[in-house]
Every structure is written in C-alpha cells, then in structure tokens.
Amino acid sequence: MVYDRADPDRARTTKEKNENRFLVNLGYVLLVAGSLGTPFAAWAARRRPPPEIHVRYREGTGIVLRAVLSTHGAN
C-alpha cells in the first residue's frame, strides 16, 4: 500500500496507476465553456448586417450588391 503523507486516509495499491486527471478535467471545463458560448456566438453572428459591395464602373455608374442570409455555402 502507498499512503499520502498529507492525507493518510488516502491510499492505493502499487498495482493501481497513478493517473493525472488534469487533462480530463480541463476537457470538461472546455466542453462546458464551449456549450455555454455557442448561443452567444450564434446570437452575435445573426446581429451582424450582411455585407455590401459597392461597384463603380469606368463610365461613372455604380451598383451596390447586398448579400442575403443563407444556409447554403458558396462554391
């Protein structure tokens, strides 16, 4: 048996692995933070107005092209 000097009630056998749970706990924290941040990111993306492209031709005329929201990607 191996005992923790700081906490003698905490013990394990030498056949058990001494695993570090830091990465697992960090993964849990990042998962929770990401799931809480996703609605805010979606809300911020929808508040942004669609982009406008101002085109001027050589003869002096012009046109304003406005984007529309879509769920389809551009090819």
N, C-alpha and C positions, 0 to 999 in steps of 0.2 A: 504494500500500500504506500501511496505517496500522499503526504498531507501538506496543506497550505499553511505556512508558518503564520501568516497574518490571520487566517481563519481556520483553526484546527478542525472544525466540523466539516470542512470541505475536503473531501478525499477522493482519490481514484486509484485504480489499479495500474500497474505498469504496462498492462496489455491494451489499455484504452489509449486512443490517440489524443494528444493534447492539441485540439483544433482551435484555431484563431477564428472567432466569429465576426471579426471586424468587417470583412468584405460582404458577408451575408447581411449584416445589419446596415451597412452603407447601401446595399442594393434595396433593402426595404425602404429606407429613407428616400432614396431617389425615386422609387416607384410611387410612393405616396406624394412626393412633391410634384412629380410629373402629372399624376392623375388630378391633382388639385389645380395645377397650372393650365391644363388643357382647355377648360372652359373659358378662362380669361384670354388665352391666345386666340381662340375662335371668335370671341366677342370683339377683340381688338381688330382682327382681320376683317370682320364684317362692317366695322365702323369706318374703315378707310374708304374714301371715294375711289371709284375706278379711275385709272389713268387716262389722260387726254394727250393726244399727239397733234401738235399744230404744224400743218404742212403749208409751205409757201412755194408757189411756182415761179418760174422765171419771169412770166409776164405780169406778175404782181398780185395775182389772185391767190387765194388760200382756202384751206378747209381745216376743220377741226374734227379729228377722229376720236370717238369716245369708245372705251371698252365697256362690255357688259359682263355681268357676273354669270359664270357658267360652271358647271361641274365637269365639263369636258376639257381635256388638256389640248394644247396646241401641238400640231405636228410640224 
